[in-house]
């Protein structure tokens, strides 16, 4: 099945990969079929950031939080490698603060915040709180939603009347 991928000209991947992603969207209702296309796109592109982001969104909205988390970790690792980020948060934080308007850093912060959300969905609440706290320290405008997630995760339970 061939599709018109011209409307995705901003997507920096070969036409055959765009076609796989379009097919995944077109077969959305059939999870196993659409996931097959996403997996093929991932297998053929390795760690292309556009495909990793598309795959994360796919897995998240299919409620496959385990694969969404794995995909986010791959994206974070790729950016970390490209940017030569340090391993320690205390060394990384000033870099993220100073460069937070850089598109690659924004993608990293977005993915890091998303990993916190997915961890919360997976029940790893303490890890999700830690990530949300870190992103919130950098994100004064709450562009990445970490503050909202942190508020939800730390809200005291409502009392029953």
Secondary structure, 3 states (H helix, E strand, C coil): CCCCCHHHCCCCCCHHHHHHHHHHHHCCCCHHHHHHHHHHHHHHHCCCHHHHHHHHHHHHHCCCHHHHHHHHHHHHHHHHHHHCCCCCHHHHHHHHHHCCCCHHHHHHHHHHHHHHHHHHHCCCHHHHHHHHHHHHHHCCCCCCCHHHHHHHHHCCCCCCC
